[in-house]
Amino acid sequence: MQLDRNLNPTGKGKYAVINLRKLPGDPRTAAELVAAILANPECVEFGAVGQPDEFWLLKLKDKYAKPALEAYAAAVGYEDPEYADAVWELSRRAGKSSPFCKNPD
């Protein structure tokens, strides 16, 4: 396996993120979402390597998501126990606990 972001010259990964906080209103359909994105293109983050919006997306169905989320929850727990509890809850539905569990691709 390799990260998509390491396989292309732009450093873009497999996914883009739509920052819903940067959209006005509450789009509920694909058509509403597309219109909102076109009106507010700054809401789309590509997470390219070395950019301010760089990210690495982790889906709960990823076989290795559970230990990753557990480590994150443990790390943040010292500063924000409430947030850590929310991440622990996600970890309970992640990885091999997910009915959709699969190897990363």
Buried (B, 14 or more C-beta within 10 A) or exposed (E): EEEEBEEEEEBBBEBEBBEEEBBEEEBEEEEEBEBBBEEBEEBEBBBBEEEEEBBEEBEBBBBBBBEBBBEBBEEBBEEEEEEBEEBBEBBEBBBEEBEEBEEEE
